[in-house]
Amino acid sequence: MLKVIAFDADDTLWHNEAFFQETEKKFFVLLENYLPQHTTARELLKTEIDNLPLYGYGIKAFMLSMIETAMRVTNNTIPNEAIETIIGYGKEMLNMPVEVMDGVEDVLKQLKGKYRLVMATKGDLLDQERKLKKSGLEKYFHHIEIMSEKKEADFQKLIKHLDIAPDQFAMIGNSLKSDVMPVLALGGHGFHIPYHITWAHERVDTTIENERFKQLVSIREVLNYL
């Protein structure tokens, strides 16, 4: 029945969240003369979530949220040099090399030609295009979809664009909230491959019981079902 296999990008095709957490630690140290690190962490997460409708996802949105948080928690007394440091953190992240996850290219090679392969991810357009180019994986994909959000309506639009029925579509990703649950709700198939780090906003505490859902340990296990 399946015609299209879609892959999330960040922390499914290549490593990503670890870079954010490393930068967060440096940011918390930068502000520890103003607030305890755990308090700064809470304030940054609040700012990020509040800014999602305005900035969306990605490194540039993260950098702006760090600057806004720093200004707020210091009552606008933070030195200009610290703002420059935060901007430097963002630029450093944007220039990071792309490390493809183990097994990804082998799986893509085996599935290409048998299915239409799609990369379906959310985030900043320019940054995701940069990472895809650096990864060397672009040649495997029939279609690239960079979304501002990953909700049912967004997947519905993608499925319609691909001219298939929902049950002919499978999504593979590390987030139950963004990659799996919306697709299952539409009647598609979902494969969940957890990453060892998950952004707090993406965490959900739920048990999924659905015949179209598969919980995997590694991306190579996908081949057992396709």
Secondary structure as the mmCIF struct_conf table of DSSP 4:
data_model
#
loop_
_struct_conf.conf_type_id
_struct_conf.id
_struct_conf.beg_label_comp_id
_struct_conf.beg_label_asym_id
_struct_conf.beg_label_seq_id
_struct_conf.end_label_comp_id
_struct_conf.end_label_asym_id
_struct_conf.end_label_seq_id
STRN STRN1 VAL A 4 PHE A 7
STRN STRN2 ASP A 10 ASP A 10
TURN_TY1_P TURN_TY1_P1 ASP A 11 LEU A 13
STRN STRN3 TRP A 14 TRP A 14
HELX_RH_AL_P HELX_RH_AL_P1 GLU A 17 LEU A 30
TURN_TY1_P TURN_TY1_P2 LEU A 31 TYR A 34
BEND BEND1 LEU A 35 LEU A 35
HELX_RH_AL_P HELX_RH_AL_P2 GLN A 37 TYR A 55
BEND BEND2 TYR A 57 GLY A 58
HELX_RH_AL_P HELX_RH_AL_P3 ILE A 59 VAL A 73
TURN_TY1_P TURN_TY1_P3 THR A 74 ASN A 76
HELX_RH_AL_P HELX_RH_AL_P4 ASN A 80 LEU A 94
TURN_TY1_P TURN_TY1_P4 ASN A 95 ASN A 95
HELX_LH_PP_P HELX_LH_PP_P1 MET A 96 VAL A 98
STRN STRN4 VAL A 100 VAL A 100
HELX_LH_PP_P HELX_LH_PP_P2 MET A 101 MET A 101
TURN_TY1_P TURN_TY1_P5 ASP A 102 GLY A 103
HELX_RH_AL_P HELX_RH_AL_P5 VAL A 104 LEU A 111
STRN STRN5 LYS A 112 LYS A 112
TURN_TY1_P TURN_TY1_P6 GLY A 113 LYS A 114
STRN STRN6 TYR A 115 TYR A 115
STRN STRN7 ARG A 116 LYS A 122
BEND BEND3 GLY A 123 GLY A 123
HELX_RH_AL_P HELX_RH_AL_P6 LEU A 125 SER A 135
TURN_TY1_P TURN_TY1_P7 GLY A 136 GLY A 136
HELX_RH_3T_P HELX_RH_3T_P1 GLU A 138 TYR A 140
BEND BEND4 HIS A 142 HIS A 142
STRN STRN8 HIS A 143 MET A 147
BEND BEND5 SER A 148 SER A 148
BEND BEND6 LYS A 151 LYS A 151
HELX_RH_AL_P HELX_RH_AL_P7 GLU A 152 LEU A 162
TURN_TY1_P TURN_TY1_P8 ASP A 163 ASP A 163
HELX_RH_3T_P HELX_RH_3T_P2 PRO A 166 GLN A 168
STRN STRN9 PHE A 169 GLY A 173
BEND BEND7 ASN A 174 ASN A 174
HELX_RH_PI_P HELX_RH_PI_P1 LEU A 176 VAL A 180
HELX_RH_AL_P HELX_RH_AL_P8 MET A 181 LEU A 186
TURN_TY1_P TURN_TY1_P9 GLY A 187 GLY A 187
STRN STRN10 HIS A 189 HIS A 192
BEND BEND8 HIS A 196 HIS A 196
HELX_RH_3T_P HELX_RH_3T_P3 ALA A 200 GLU A 202
TURN_TY1_P TURN_TY1_P10 GLU A 211 ARG A 212
STRN STRN11 PHE A 213 GLN A 215
BEND BEND9 VAL A 217 SER A 218
HELX_RH_3T_P HELX_RH_3T_P4 ILE A 219 ASN A 224
TURN_TY1_P TURN_TY1_P11 TYR A 225 TYR A 225
#
